[in-house]
C-alpha cells in the first residue's frame, strides 16, 4: 500500500508544515509590490530533490523612487504629483458648494492664489525588518504504478514591521507665477493652508508603523536532473506553479505614505521555470523566468476625482481593480566551493508590471471619479472638461500603475558540506544584498538578508 510506505518521518514533516503555515512566520518571495523586492533565490528552486527549511532575517530601506519617465521622485509621488489646486478641487467636488476653499478662508475671495497651480514635493521613506522562512518538502511516492519523482511542495509567508513617513516641500519652479518669490510669512501661510487641506481630506502625515504578515504563498515544484549531458556536468530543469492568498497588510487610506506589504488584497497565481547548467565542476549558469497574474478585486480606496493623486483624493469609493501582468527574467552565475566551502553568486533581475485597469461601476446619484467624468464639468474656475481632457487623464493615471525594476544581487554562501564538516542537516549560511540600480515608477528599495538553509 502507498500509505504504508510513507514513513513516520514524512508524517512528522507534514505536521510540521501545517504548524509552520499557521504558527511560524515564513518567507514569501513572489510579490507584485513596487515597494519591497522579495527576489527569489535560485537555491530555493534547485534543491537536488532534497527538502529544506531556510530561516533568515532581512532589512529594507528606501528614501526615494524612480519617477515615471526618468529622474527621481518622492515615494508617495508614485501616485502622482501633489498640486494644491487639484486637491482642493477634489474636496469641492466631494463636499459640494458648502465647502469653502481654504485659500479663500485665509486670504479672501479675490486672492491671486485661487485656482492656481501650487505644487509640493512629497518626500518619503520606507523601512522594514522581518523574519523569513522558506519551507520546501520533497515527495517521492510510488506504488500502484504511481510514480512522483522530483515533486516538491512548499508554503511561505513573511512577518514584517514596516515604517513609512512623508514630508512636504513647496516646489515654486513647478508652480504658477502667482506663487513665485514668496516671503517667509507667505510661505508659512501656504504651508498652513496645505495642512488645513490635508486635515479636510482626513489624511495623516508623519510616521505610519505596522506589524503583520505578508501574503500566503503555496506552490508545487517539479525538478528534472541529468548528469553529464550535452558536454555539461549536469543540467537541472525546474518548474514551479503557485498561488498567493491575500492575507497580508494592505495600504491604509488614512496615511498617504503607507504601503501594501505585498499584493494589496489580490489573489494571484504564478508560474516559473528555471534551467541551470553546470558547465564544469562548481561553475553554474542559470536563468529564472516567470510571470504572475493577479485576480480582480473590489475594495474601498481613495480614487481621484480628476488630476489629484489617489492617496490625496477626497473621494473614497469601492473600486474594482484588474491588475496588469508581472514578468521577470533573472540570469545568474554561481561559483561554488571557491575555497573551503565558500560560494559566490551574482544575479541580475528585471521585473516589469503592466498597466492596471480600474472600473467605477457605481449607479445612481454619486460624485463622479476621473473614470466617468462628464464633458463640460467645471473642475475649477475657468476649467471645463473636454473629452480629450478626460481620456488623457485616464491614460495618465493608468501609466502611473506601470513599473519596472532592475536589480543586481550579490550572495556569499558558506556550505558546510562542501567545507568537509559533518554537521547535522548540512547547513549553508548565506548573506545576500539586493541593490536596485535602475527603475521606472518604482520605489528605490535595497534589501540585505542573512540566513541559513538546512536540508533533510
C-alpha positions in Angstrom: 0.0 0.0 0.0 1.1 3.5 -0.8 0.3 4.9 2.7 2.3 2.1 4.4 5.3 3.2 2.5 5.1 6.8 3.9 7.3 6.5 7.0 6.9 8.3 10.3 9.4 10.9 9.4 7.3 12.1 6.4 4.2 12.2 8.6 6.0 14.3 11.2 7.3 16.6 8.4 3.7 17.1 7.1 2.5 18.0 10.6 5.4 20.5 10.8 4.4 22.1 7.5 0.9 22.6 8.9 2.3 24.1 12.1 4.7 26.3 10.1 1.9 27.7 8.0 -0.3 28.8 10.9 2.2 29.5 13.7 5.6 30.3 12.3 6.5 33.2 10.1 7.5 32.0 6.6 9.3 33.7 3.7 7.1 34.7 0.8 9.1 35.6 -2.3 6.5 36.0 -5.0 5.3 39.5 -5.0 4.0 42.3 -7.2 4.8 45.2 -4.8 6.8 48.1 -6.2 8.0 48.8 -2.6 9.6 45.5 -1.5 11.7 43.3 -3.7 11.4 39.8 -2.2 13.6 38.4 -5.0 13.6 34.6 -5.3 16.9 32.8 -4.5 17.7 30.1 -7.2 18.9 27.9 -4.3 15.2 27.6 -3.3 14.4 26.0 -6.7 17.5 23.9 -7.4 17.0 21.6 -4.5 18.6 18.4 -5.9 15.5 16.6 -4.7 16.0 17.4 -1.1 13.8 19.0 1.5 14.9 22.2 3.2 14.0 25.0 5.5 15.5 28.5 5.2 15.1 30.9 8.1 16.5 34.3 7.5 16.3 37.9 8.7 16.1 40.9 6.4 16.0 44.7 6.4 15.0 47.0 3.6 15.5 50.7 3.1 14.2 53.3 0.6 14.2 57.1 0.7 13.3 57.9 -2.9 11.7 56.4 -6.0 12.4 56.2 -9.8 9.9 58.7 -11.4 7.8 57.8 -14.3 9.7 58.8 -17.4 13.1 59.2 -15.6 14.6 61.0 -12.8 13.8 60.8 -9.1 10.6 61.3 -7.2 9.3 61.1 -3.6 7.9 57.7 -2.8 4.3 59.0 -2.2 4.6 60.7 -5.6 4.3 57.3 -7.3 0.6 58.1 -7.3 1.2 61.5 -9.0 2.4 65.0 -8.1 0.7 66.9 -5.3 -0.9 70.1 -6.6 -2.8 72.1 -4.0 -5.2 73.3 -6.7 -6.2 69.7 -7.7 -6.6 68.5 -4.1 -8.8 71.5 -3.2 -10.9 70.8 -6.4 -11.3 67.2 -5.2 -12.6 68.5 -1.9 -15.0 70.9 -3.6 -16.4 68.2 -5.8 -16.9 65.7 -3.0 -18.1 68.1 -0.2 -20.2 70.3 -2.5 -20.9 74.1 -2.6 -20.8 74.4 1.2 -17.1 73.7 1.2 -15.1 76.9 1.3 -11.7 76.9 -0.4 -9.0 77.2 2.4 -7.2 79.8 0.4 -10.3 81.9 0.3 -10.7 81.4 4.1 -7.2 82.6 4.7 -6.7 85.3 2.0 -10.2 86.4 0.8 -12.4 85.6 -2.2 -10.4 87.5 -4.8 -7.0 86.3 -3.9 -4.4 85.7 -6.7 -3.6 82.2 -5.4 -7.1 80.9 -6.1 -7.3 78.2 -8.8 -3.6 78.5 -9.5 -1.2 75.5 -9.7 0.7 75.3 -6.3 2.9 72.2 -6.2 4.6 70.5 -3.4 7.3 67.8 -3.4 6.2 64.9 -1.2 9.3 63.1 0.0 9.0 59.8 1.9 10.9 57.0 3.5 10.1 53.3 3.9 12.0 50.9 6.2 11.2 47.4 7.1 12.6 44.5 9.2 11.4 41.0 9.0 11.7 37.3 9.7 11.6 35.0 6.7 11.3 31.2 6.4 11.0 29.1 3.3 9.9 25.5 3.6 10.2 23.0 0.8 9.2 19.3 1.1 10.3 16.9 -1.5 8.0 13.9 -2.0 8.8 10.6 -3.6 5.8 8.3 -3.6 5.5 5.0 -5.5 3.1 2.1 -5.6 0.1 1.0 -7.7 2.0 2.2 -10.8 2.1 5.7 -9.3 5.5 7.5 -9.5 6.2 11.0 -8.4 9.8 11.8 -8.7 11.2 15.3 -8.5 8.0 16.7 -7.0 8.0 19.0 -4.0 5.6 21.3 -2.2 6.1 24.5 -0.3 4.3 27.1 1.7 5.5 30.5 2.8 4.5 33.9 4.3 6.6 36.8 5.9 6.3 38.6 9.2 7.3 42.2 8.8 7.4 45.5 10.6 7.1 48.4 8.2 7.7 52.1 9.0 6.9 54.9 6.5 6.9 58.6 6.7 6.3 61.6 4.4 7.3 65.3 4.3 6.2 68.3 2.2 8.4 70.8 0.5 7.0 73.7 -1.6 8.0 73.5 -5.3 8.0 77.1 -6.7 9.6 76.2 -10.0 6.7 73.9 -10.9 4.0 76.2 -9.7 2.1 79.2 -11.1 3.8 82.6 -11.3 1.3 83.9 -8.7 3.2 82.0 -6.0 6.7 82.7 -7.1 9.1 84.6 -4.8 7.1 84.2 -1.6 8.2 85.9 1.5 8.8 83.8 4.7 5.4 84.8 6.1 3.6 83.9 2.9 5.4 80.6 2.8 4.3 79.8 6.4 0.8 80.7 5.4 0.9 78.5 2.3 2.1 75.5 4.4 -0.7 76.2 6.9 -3.2 76.1 4.1 -1.8 72.9 2.9 -2.1 71.3 6.3 -5.7 72.5 6.5 -6.4 70.9 3.2 -4.9 67.6 4.4 -7.0 67.8 7.6 -10.1 68.3 5.5 -9.1 65.2 3.5 -8.9 63.2 6.7 -5.3 62.1 5.9 -2.5 61.9 8.5 1.1 62.9 7.9 4.1 61.6 9.8 5.1 58.1 10.7 3.0 55.0 9.8 4.1 51.8 11.5 2.5 48.5 11.0 3.3 44.9 12.1 1.8 42.0 10.2 2.0 39.2 7.7 2.5 39.3 4.0 0.6 37.1 1.6 0.5 33.3 1.9 2.4 31.5 -0.8 1.5 27.9 -1.7 3.3 26.1 -4.6 4.2 22.9 -6.2 7.6 22.3 -7.9 8.9 19.7 -10.4 12.6 19.0 -10.9 14.4 17.2 -13.7 18.1 16.4 -13.5 20.6 15.0 -16.0 24.2 14.1 -15.3 26.9 14.6 -18.0 24.5 15.7 -20.7 25.4 17.8 -23.8 29.0 18.2 -22.7 27.9 19.6 -19.4 28.5 18.2 -16.0 24.8 18.4 -15.0 21.6 20.1 -16.1 18.7 21.0 -13.8 15.3 22.0 -15.1 12.8 23.3 -12.5 9.2 24.3 -12.8 7.1 26.0 -10.2 3.3 26.6 -10.1 1.9 28.6 -7.2 -0.9 30.7 -5.8 -0.7 33.6 -3.2 -3.6 34.3 -0.8 -4.1 37.9 0.2 -3.8 37.7 4.0 -1.1 40.4 4.1 -1.4 44.0 5.3 -2.9 46.5 2.7 -2.2 50.2 2.4 -4.0 52.5 4.8 -6.2 55.2 3.2 -5.7 57.4 6.2 -1.9 57.5 5.7 -0.8 58.6 2.2 2.7 57.3 2.9 1.5 53.8 3.8 2.5 50.8 1.5 0.9 47.4 1.0 3.2 44.6 2.3 2.6 42.6 -0.9 -0.3 42.1 -3.3 -2.6 44.8 -1.8 -5.6 42.4 -1.4 -5.4 40.4 -4.7 -5.3 36.7 -5.1 -2.6 35.7 -7.6 -1.2 32.8 -9.5 2.3 32.4 -10.9 4.5 30.1 -13.0 8.3 30.0 -13.0 10.8 28.0 -15.0 14.5 27.8 -14.1 17.1 25.9 -16.1 20.5 25.6 -14.5 23.6 24.3 -16.3 26.8 23.2 -14.5 29.4 23.9 -17.2 32.1 22.3 -15.2 32.5 21.3 -11.6 31.2 24.1 -9.3 30.6 26.6 -12.1 26.9 27.1 -13.0 24.8 29.5 -15.0 21.1 29.7 -14.8 18.0 31.7 -15.9 14.9 32.3 -13.9 11.8 33.2 -16.0 8.3 33.8 -14.7 5.1 35.6 -14.7 2.5 36.5 -12.1 -1.2 37.1 -12.7 -3.4 38.9 -10.1 -7.1 38.4 -10.0 -9.6 41.3 -9.8 -10.8 42.6 -6.5 -13.1 45.4 -5.3 -12.5 47.3 -2.1 -12.8 50.8 -0.7 -9.9 53.1 -1.8 -9.3 56.7 -2.4 -10.0 57.4 -6.1 -9.1 60.6 -7.9 -11.9 62.9 -9.0 -9.7 64.3 -11.7 -5.9 65.0 -11.6 -5.1 64.8 -7.8 -3.0 61.8 -6.6 -5.1 58.9 -5.5 -3.6 58.9 -2.0 -4.6 62.6 -1.6 -8.1 62.4 -3.0 -11.3 63.3 -1.1 -13.3 60.6 -2.9 -13.4 57.2 -1.2 -15.4 54.5 -3.1 -15.5 50.8 -3.7 -13.4 50.5 -6.9 -12.8 47.3 -9.0 -9.2 46.8 -9.9 -7.9 44.5 -12.6 -4.1 44.4 -12.2 -1.7 44.0 -15.1 0.7 41.0 -15.5 4.1 40.9 -13.8 7.0 39.4 -15.7 10.5 38.6 -14.5 13.8 37.5 -16.0 16.8 36.7 -13.9 20.1 35.3 -15.3 22.8 34.4 -12.7 26.2 32.9 -12.3 27.3 30.7 -9.4 30.9 29.9 -8.5 30.9 27.2 -5.8 33.5 26.0 -3.3 36.0 28.7 -4.2 37.8 27.9 -1.0 36.7 25.8 1.9 33.0 25.7 1.1 32.7 29.4 0.1 30.3 30.0 -2.8 29.6 33.3 -4.7 26.5 34.1 -6.7 25.8 37.2 -8.8 22.3 37.7 -10.3 20.5 40.3 -12.4 16.8 40.6 -12.1 14.4 42.5 -14.4 10.8 42.9 -13.2 8.0 44.5 -15.2 4.4 45.2 -14.2 1.9 46.3 -16.8 -0.9 48.8 -16.5 -3.7 48.2 -14.0 -7.3 48.7 -15.1 -9.9 50.3 -12.9 -13.7 50.2 -13.1 -16.1 52.6 -11.3 -19.3 50.6 -11.6 -21.5 52.7 -9.3 -25.0 53.6 -10.3 -27.5 56.3 -9.2 -26.5 59.8 -8.0 -22.9 60.0 -6.9 -19.8 62.1 -7.0 -18.1 61.1 -10.3 -14.5 59.9 -10.3 -12.0 60.5 -13.1 -13.2 57.3 -14.7 -16.7 58.6 -15.5 -16.4 62.4 -15.6 -18.8 64.3 -17.9 -17.7 66.7 -20.6 -18.3 70.3 -19.5 -17.8 69.7 -15.8 -16.2 72.7 -14.2 -13.3 71.4 -12.1 -12.0 74.8 -11.1 -12.8 78.3 -12.3 -12.0 78.6 -15.9 -11.5 74.8 -16.4 -14.4 72.9 -18.2 -13.5 69.4 -19.1 -13.3 68.3 -22.7 -13.4 64.7 -23.9 -9.7 64.9 -24.6 -9.0 66.0 -21.0 -10.9 63.1 -19.7 -9.3 60.5 -22.0 -5.8 61.8 -21.5 -6.2 61.9 -17.7 -7.5 58.3 -17.6 -4.4 57.2 -19.7 -2.1 59.2 -17.4 -3.5 57.5 -14.3 -3.1 54.1 -15.9 0.5 54.8 -16.8 1.3 55.5 -13.1 0.4 51.9 -12.3 3.1 50.5 -14.7 6.5 50.0 -13.2 9.9 48.4 -13.9 12.8 47.3 -11.6 16.4 46.4 -12.4 18.2 44.7 -9.5 21.8 43.3 -9.1 22.1 40.7 -6.4 25.3 39.5 -4.7 25.3 36.5 -2.4 28.1 34.9 -0.4 27.3 31.4 1.0 29.2 29.0 3.3 28.3 25.4 2.5 29.3 23.3 5.5 29.1 20.1 3.5 31.4 21.3 0.8 33.8 22.5 3.5 34.0 18.9 4.8 32.0 19.5 8.0 29.8 16.7 9.1 27.1 18.9 10.7 23.5 17.9 11.2 21.2 19.0 8.3 24.2 20.1 6.2 23.5 23.8 6.8 24.5 26.6 4.3 24.8 30.1 5.7 24.1 32.9 3.2 24.3 36.7 3.1 22.5 38.5 0.3 22.4 42.1 -0.9 19.8 43.2 -3.4 20.6 46.6 -5.0 18.2 48.3 -7.3 20.3 50.3 -9.7 17.5 51.4 -12.1 13.8 51.5 -12.5 10.7 53.4 -13.7 7.7 54.1 -11.5 9.1 52.0 -8.6 10.4 52.6 -5.1 14.2 52.5 -5.0 14.4 49.8 -2.3 17.6 47.9 -1.3 17.4 44.8 0.8 20.0 43.0 3.0 19.4 39.4 4.1 21.2 36.9 6.3 20.0 33.3 6.8 20.7 29.6 6.8 19.4 26.8 4.6 19.2 23.4 6.3 18.5 20.2 4.2 16.9 17.0 5.4 
